[in-house]
Amino acid sequence: MGTSLLIGRRQIAEIVNSGRFVLFITVLILINAVTLGMETDQGLVETYGTYLHVIDKLILIIFTIELALKFYADRFDFFKSGWNLFDLTIVTIAWVPASGALAVLRALRILRVLRLISVVPQMRRVISAIGHSIPGMISVGGVLILIFYVAAVITTKLFGAHPDPNMQEWFGSVSASAYTLFQIMTLESWSMGVVRPTMELFPLSWLFFLPFIIVTSFAVLNFFIGIVVDSMQIAHKMEAEEQGTDDDLPVTKKDFRLLIAQMEAMQKELTSLKAENEGDILAEQNYEFVDEQVR
């Protein structure tokens, strides 16, 4: 009974994790994304609203069955996977009645499209990389906030005291200066919109703005990109190690595994030779004993 149940769970796990089943779920997610988008068109809702509702409920039922199968196969290990919890949350929200005070949840049904992240391995790798990069991004963000605060105080002191209305609007306070500097960092109308009008009043202001743009827009942005790329490589290696694929492991680890296998083979061979030698010595001793008895 227990063995057959275990086999059944293994079979269910193989089915749920198979490529065809994952492809089937992916297609359903895409179809659901299209139907949810069609429901935003009032004309389509009036014409095909019933069919769209039926398709939506049918896909939701299939998603629920999928999660039930995963829970049956994994039991409480199901909750150890963050992706399973992610899918469970989205499907649970979809089942909450979207009426009355909970009518806002009806718009959240589109979150089901995010299940593509948990289904497609490449997307999972990107999200994992973002998760691994958060500590580094927080550090870089802290440096960026510090730079912004110092720059906002400087610009408020230098330009905010001028009576010009633009200077008062852009640099009249630390918060206004910080917002203006953020606009400059994004390179949105930074030259004609802010810097050139400021240079008309303060001709040497470019000595501040150009280094600020170089530091914030280029250097810090490249830091963010470098952290994310490095985290993607780490996430890819961790995923390869979890799957046990030698092709994606570093060369040093493959060599180490090969060396261990060779050492184990040599140990077995030495054990076999030792047993043979001990057998030969024992046989020789028995022969000598019998020979002495005969004499």
Residue, then its C-alpha position, 0 to 999 in steps of 0.5 A: m500500500g505504502t509502496s504503491l502510494l510512493i510510486g503514485r507520488r513519483q509518477i505524479a511528480e514526473i508528470v507535473n515536472s515534465g516538459r509537455f505539462v510545463l508547456f501546457i501550463t505556459v500556453l494556458i497562462l498566455i491564453n489567460a493573459v489574452t482573455l483578461g486583456m479582452e475583458t478590458d474592452q467593453g464591446l468585446v465583453e458585451t459580445y463574448g463576455t460569457y465565453l471569456h468568463v467560462i475560459d477564465k474559470l476553466i483555466l483557474i480550475i486547471f491551475t488549482i488542479e496543478l497546485a493540488l497535484k504538486f502538493y500531493a507529490d511533494r507533501f509539505d515539501f511543497f511549502k519549501s519552494g518559494w515559487n510554489l508559494f508564489d503560485l499558491t498566492i496568485v491562484t488564491i487571490a483569483w478565487v477570492p470573490a471580487s464583489g463589494a469591498l473586494a471588487v479591487l481584487r478583480a483587477l488583480r486577476i492579471l497577476r496570473v500572468l506572472r506565473l510565467i516567471s515560475v514556469v519559464p526557467q530563464m525568467r526564474r533565473v533572472i528573478s533569482a539574480i535580482g534577489h541575490s543582487i539586493p544586498g549589493m544594490i542596497s549598498v550602492g543605493g545608500v551611496l547614491i542617497l548620500i551623494f544626492y543629499v550632499a548635492a542637494v544641500i550644495t545646490t540649495k546653498l548655491f542656487g536656491a538663494h537667488p530670487d529668480p522664480n526658476m531657481q526658487e522652484w528648482f533649488g528653493s529647498v533641499s527636497a526641491s533640489a533633490y527632485t531636480l537633481f533626480q531629473i538631471m540624473t535621468l537625463e530628462s530635459w536636463s540641459m535645456g530644461v535645467v542646466r542652461p537656464t541655471m548657467e545664464l545666472f551662474p555661468l560656472s554652474w556646469l562645474f557642478f552639474l557635469p561631474f554630478i551627471i558623470v557620477t550618478s548617471f554613468a558610474v552608479l548605473n554601471f555599478f547596478i548593472g555589474i551587480v545584477v550581471d554578477s548575481m545572474q552568474i551566481a544564480h546560474k551556477m547555484e542552479a547548475e549545482e542543484q541540478g547536478t549538471d557537470d557541464d555548467l560547473p566550473v572546470t576545477k569542480k569537474d577535475f575534482r570529481l574526476l580525481i575523486a573517481q580515479m582515487e576510488a577506482m585505485q583504492k578498489e584495485l589496491t584492495s583487490l590486489k591486497a586480497e590476492n596477495e594475502g590469499d597467496i601468502l596463506a596458501e604458501q603457508n599451508y603448503e609449507f605446513v603440509d610439507e613439514q607434516v609429511r616429512 
